[in-house]
Amino acid sequence: MLKLAVIGAQTLLGRELVGALEAREASVVPLSIGALTVEEEVGDLVVFAPSRLLLEGLDAVLLADTPDFELLEGFPGRILDLRPEPEARLEPLPLAGGWPADVKSLRGRPALEQVLALIPSLLDGVGEAGGTHLRSVAWMGDRGLEGLVEQTLSVLNGEDPDLAKLGYRQAFEVVPVTPAVGKGRLMEVRVPSFHGDLLILQIRATEGQSLTKKEAPGGVKWVETTPSSRDVAVSADLLAHVDIAADGKAAMLTLGFDPVLWGVLRPTMRILGLM
């Protein structure tokens, strides 16, 4: 049985991690990032204040929030940084397979990268792809959800919203993000949705081939109509819909996914050998 600690277990992401890991029969020590607050002491999940003593004998530590990094000095086990903004210097976890040999620390990848890697398992004959990622605030965890709630209430009360938590105005706004260098075929648009991301892709077939739909892999469900963010929020599966042109040379592929499930929970179970 794997022995793990989740640091930041008091956060939305941390609670999700603890629940998923315990369901896989891993031994989990849920830790806060500092002295416990009153809410943490009386909450449904028992959370412990961080201590080096509690890390002794563990196989790995998972970061859902930012601890005092002196806590991890000399820790001999593996470290997986799953925070919304992990240490960029760390090697990203692989898109397939288990934990790489001779690597102590890994960082998580955005859910979008995990989902894009699925495309060849959904369609045969894929050549070029481009489109739009409608991104909810869920990837930011508690900060995203609380920030959108606070901004929405401020706007409804006729006040200017506080941008501190989100870093930008999101309430009742659709916010395009300039693509990073090398990612010009994919536009991110941040939407005022609490949960459920949509990836809308225009697919072109490889020259000389036709696009054909494949059987859905595990965790993916083909649906008859284009999914909404609400459909995604209440589904344990990634929802996929495709409309292939009559000549098989082009298609519209819509993928609806939970960014926490596909960006954190599934990759974590896989990398730890718990799938």
VOGU-3710 file (C-alpha; in Angstrom, 3 decimals, decimal comma):
1> mlklavigaq> 0,000/0,000/0,000  1,337/3,405/-0,967  1,886/5,814/1,909  1,245/9,397/0,855  0,738/12,901/2,219  -1,380/15,607/0,602  -0,187/19,069/1,616  -3,001/21,561/1,215  -5,690/19,003/2,023  -7,924/21,843/3,240
11> tllgrelvga> -8,311/23,192/-0,326  -10,822/22,070/-2,944  -8,061/20,326/-4,889  -6,635/18,759/-1,739  -9,994/17,361/-0,660  -10,544/15,874/-4,119  -7,086/14,272/-4,020  -7,540/12,771/-0,570  -10,920/11,298/-1,518  -9,655/9,829/-4,796
21> leareasvvp> -6,516/8,346/-3,233  -8,349/6,799/-0,308  -10,849/5,267/-2,750  -7,834/3,508/-4,338  -6,852/2,171/-0,912  -3,757/4,337/-0,551  -2,771/5,443/2,950  -3,104/9,250/2,998  -1,996/11,799/5,606  -3,982/15,030/4,952
31> lsigaltvee> -1,911/18,070/5,931  -2,635/21,773/6,053  0,053/24,296/5,042  0,345/25,806/8,508  -1,384/26,116/11,850  -4,978/24,918/11,593  -7,786/27,443/11,314  -11,026/27,053/13,233  -12,761/25,933/10,016  -10,136/23,219/9,450
41> evgdlvvfap> -10,406/21,976/13,020  -14,184/21,475/12,776  -14,407/20,510/9,078  -15,610/17,175/7,688  -12,060/16,182/6,683  -9,565/15,662/9,510  -6,510/17,754/8,594  -3,228/17,842/10,496  -0,788/20,706/10,899  2,376/20,029/8,838
51> srllleglda> 5,261/18,316/10,585  8,405/16,538/9,393  7,556/13,751/11,824  4,344/13,032/9,879  6,356/12,658/6,657  8,603/9,908/7,991  8,238/6,605/6,126  6,058/8,030/3,339  6,532/7,131/-0,324  5,500/10,486/-1,780
61> vlladtpdfe> 4,184/13,957/-0,983  1,566/15,632/-3,191  1,354/19,430/-3,166  -2,134/20,885/-3,546  -1,085/24,170/-1,920  2,180/25,958/-1,114  3,859/24,800/2,112  6,886/26,108/3,964  9,439/24,355/1,772  11,743/23,793/4,754
71> llegfpgril> 9,238/21,077/5,623  10,385/19,061/2,597  14,147/19,546/3,040  15,755/16,123/3,255  12,533/14,268/2,438  13,753/11,093/0,693  10,547/10,200/-1,139  8,979/11,497/-4,342  7,288/14,894/-4,665  4,448/15,696/-7,082
81> dlrpepearl> 3,638/19,396/-7,453  -0,048/19,614/-8,410  -0,647/23,256/-7,560  -2,399/25,373/-10,226  0,950/27,138/-10,806  3,655/24,529/-10,073  7,429/24,997/-10,071  8,321/25,493/-13,735  11,835/24,105/-13,218  10,449/20,643/-12,453
91> eplplaggwp> 10,029/18,002/-15,144  6,360/17,623/-16,174  4,744/14,293/-15,507  4,667/12,114/-18,640  1,486/11,900/-20,710  1,557/8,106/-20,487  3,034/5,466/-18,224  4,299/5,580/-14,666  6,833/7,592/-12,702  10,136/7,922/-14,606
101> advkslrgrp> 13,124/6,164/-13,089  15,699/8,328/-11,276  13,343/11,344/-11,103  12,425/12,528/-7,614  10,134/15,489/-8,329  7,527/16,090/-11,027  5,013/18,824/-11,747  1,500/18,453/-13,067  0,425/19,377/-16,570  -2,595/21,483/-17,560
111> aleqvlalip> -5,704/19,413/-18,240  -5,661/20,733/-21,813  -2,397/18,917/-22,574  -3,789/15,655/-21,211  -6,946/16,030/-23,319  -5,140/16,963/-26,549  -3,075/13,779/-26,184  -6,349/11,811/-26,482  -7,182/12,967/-30,010  -5,361/10,136/-31,861
121> slldgvgeag> -7,293/7,616/-29,762  -10,605/9,198/-30,812  -10,153/9,684/-34,557  -8,139/7,961/-37,283  -6,506/10,029/-40,004  -5,956/13,235/-37,989  -3,742/15,806/-39,677  -4,006/19,414/-38,493  -6,128/20,673/-35,604  -7,007/24,104/-34,289
131> gthlrsvawm> -9,780/25,690/-32,327  -10,920/27,239/-29,075  -10,605/26,233/-25,433  -13,471/27,599/-23,318  -11,849/27,597/-19,892  -13,780/27,752/-16,613  -12,267/29,014/-13,348  -12,108/25,500/-11,867  -8,408/25,093/-12,725  -7,598/27,689/-10,026
141> gdrgleglve> -9,333/25,663/-7,315  -10,738/27,569/-4,335  -9,198/30,821/-5,555  -11,064/30,550/-8,858  -14,433/29,615/-7,395  -14,305/32,191/-4,599  -13,009/34,874/-6,949  -15,840/34,399/-9,445  -18,461/34,375/-6,666  -17,092/37,598/-5,174
151> qtlsvlnged> -16,847/39,338/-8,545  -20,365/38,267/-9,536  -21,870/39,582/-6,284  -20,001/42,885/-6,661  -21,267/43,429/-10,214  -24,836/42,561/-9,203  -24,553/45,127/-6,411  -23,351/47,793/-8,858  -19,780/47,776/-7,532  -16,425/47,378/-9,272
161> pdlaklgyrq> -15,205/43,812/-8,624  -11,976/43,096/-6,746  -9,553/41,474/-9,205  -7,067/40,233/-6,586  -8,012/36,531/-6,572  -8,450/35,938/-10,299  -6,063/38,608/-11,554  -8,563/39,751/-14,187  -12,265/40,626/-14,527  -14,304/37,471/-15,240
171> afevvpvtpa> -17,811/38,039/-13,883  -20,197/38,371/-16,872  -17,159/38,645/-19,146  -15,722/36,460/-21,930  -11,952/36,991/-21,923  -9,779/35,881/-24,882  -6,158/35,103/-24,023  -3,405/35,817/-26,542  -1,960/32,443/-27,624  1,534/31,613/-26,416
181> vgkgrlmevr> 4,302/31,431/-29,002  3,946/28,188/-30,952  0,296/27,693/-29,957  -1,318/29,957/-32,547  -3,773/27,279/-33,678  -5,460/27,111/-30,275  -7,180/30,094/-28,661  -7,992/30,121/-24,943  -11,158/31,974/-23,957  -11,875/32,328/-20,247
191> vpsfhgdlli> -15,582/32,162/-19,499  -17,618/32,968/-16,343  -18,310/29,318/-15,596  -17,499/27,627/-12,305  -16,913/24,165/-13,690  -16,630/22,274/-16,961  -14,275/23,140/-19,840  -15,039/22,789/-23,559  -12,480/22,261/-26,317  -13,916/22,947/-29,789
201> lqirategqs> -11,584/21,768/-32,549  -11,548/21,979/-36,335  -9,835/18,819/-37,556  -8,391/18,258/-41,020  -7,471/14,812/-42,272  -3,957/13,813/-43,230  -3,505/14,070/-46,998  -4,714/10,900/-48,698  -6,688/9,746/-45,638  -10,194/10,158/-44,269
211> ltkkeapggv> -11,255/10,872/-40,714  -13,036/8,012/-38,987  -14,441/7,772/-35,506  -12,876/5,211/-33,156  -14,242/3,430/-30,116  -13,953/5,662/-27,058  -11,075/4,833/-24,692  -11,601/4,441/-20,950  -12,948/7,556/-19,246  -14,352/8,968/-22,517
221> kwvettpssr> -17,952/8,797/-23,729  -19,190/9,600/-27,230  -22,422/11,636/-27,039  -25,071/12,361/-29,678  -25,242/16,142/-29,127  -22,594/18,743/-28,403  -22,067/18,819/-24,607  -22,571/21,926/-22,476  -20,454/22,932/-19,485  -23,358/21,763/-17,295
231> dvavsadlla> -23,292/18,314/-18,935  -19,568/18,125/-18,246  -19,868/19,270/-14,627  -22,179/16,361/-13,733  -20,335/13,665/-15,726  -17,504/11,432/-14,531  -16,464/10,960/-18,178  -14,929/13,222/-20,765  -17,779/13,880/-23,204  -16,905/13,797/-26,915
241> hvdiaadgka> -18,982/14,763/-29,934  -17,844/14,754/-33,554  -19,393/15,908/-36,822  -17,410/14,540/-39,763  -17,858/16,038/-43,239  -19,362/13,785/-45,902  -16,009/13,420/-47,681  -14,187/12,578/-44,429  -11,648/15,367/-44,940  -12,728/17,646/-42,080
251> amltlgfdpv> -14,571/17,447/-38,774  -15,710/19,470/-35,777  -14,679/17,726/-32,569  -16,013/18,974/-29,226  -14,514/17,663/-25,994  -16,044/18,541/-22,626  -13,952/17,785/-19,565  -13,528/18,397/-15,852  -10,162/20,199/-15,506  -9,566/18,804/-12,008
261> lwgvlrptmr> -10,317/15,217/-13,040  -8,279/15,318/-16,266  -5,566/17,709/-15,099  -4,929/16,252/-11,652  -6,858/13,203/-10,479  -6,500/10,821/-13,438  -2,827/11,688/-14,122  -2,017/11,313/-10,421  -3,621/7,878/-10,170  -1,780/6,783/-13,303
271> ilglm> 1,640/8,105/-12,310  1,345/6,451/-8,885  0,231/3,125/-10,391  -3,267/3,324/-8,882  -5,370/3,210/-12,086
//
